[in-house]
């Protein structure tokens, strides 16, 4: 009896201290997708990001530690205070372990504070401010998709080398646009160029006529749109109507060009626009196969954030399973240890500052004559290695980097 009692005590002690045991006994793992469901970013985020996370949970098997994985989602309405309130409620009351997507950079910066203080994890996907892997980096966050550093560096550096030195900037007046403007300003200066004019506009602007007249009369070689989604589409449409770029004297550049923009504008309006990207639904056979599954569910091809949300959530779930716990620091260490290999990227690594070091691409919007099937929009021109696509570790913008 004495031996039996000792054996039971040892067994109980081992089970109580095993990674993830107490958590798996008390509650299920819960994933929260915080995104723009109804606002100007919703077409590139929204329901598609929620279903991307749902598909990842389904493909993972739907369970963790013997309990069903739960999915919740909410609309932050592009307001940091609302996003913070949702995140706080999720953490304090609802038992959410990880927040995915977010999209809006100002909301992400607000949520990041809560994530770090409460020992949770955030997977920023549609969120593009490079500050999230710079001065606002956190050991508990990852940035999975494009960022403003990529957009400001890849294509602009190429155009500067081609002699296009004078730039006019049309900037969305919020955290994303400010970060992109800051990064692009440095690239233009380093490349021997100059900014001959810039105008900031509030999100949701409808009439760009006065801004476009300034751009047209500025003498700029390049008119660069530092805005996104509906604002980008509206400004590009109106620029075409004003005849910007028609005489060949000015080149229109849409730095934050996404698949939703391509679909909304169409090849007739956007044909010939060159941009950088991290994702295209027809990039390879694996991407095409997954995208067709997504299309069957959503009646649209997946945009960058939709595919990235699937990839980030799937990698998080794999890391939790490998770590045996949902404890944030242990899971993040496992996420950095394991390579990210799926249809979205191949063998990418998560750097200490949270940046997913993956390949990017230079692409061009096809013309109507080049497009051969529905959603056939991108011509991939070249690959950009991770070390060139994203901020180099040598800049030490984040104190977490060795």
Buried (B, 14 or more C-beta within 10 A) or exposed (E): EEEEEEEEEEEEEEEEEEEBBEBBEEBBBBBBBBBBBEBBBBBBBBBBBBBBBBBBBEBBEEEBBEBEBBBBBBBBBBBBEBBBBBBEEBBEEEBBBBBBBBBBBBBBBBBBEBBBEBEBBBBBBBBBBBBBBBEBBBBBBBBBBBBBBBBBBBBBBBBBEEEBBBBBBBBBBBBBBBBBBBBBBEBBEEBEBEBBBBBBBEBEBEEBEEBBEBBBEBEBBBBBBBBBBBBBBBBBBBBBEBEBBEEEEBBBBBBBBBBBBBBBBBBEBBBEBBBBBBBBBBBEEEBBEBBEEBBEEBEBBBBBBBBBBBBBBBBBBBBBBBBBBBBBEBBBBBBBEBEBEBBBBEEBBBBBBBBBBBBBBBBBBBEEEBBEEEBBBBBBEEEBEBEBBBBEBEEEBBEEBE
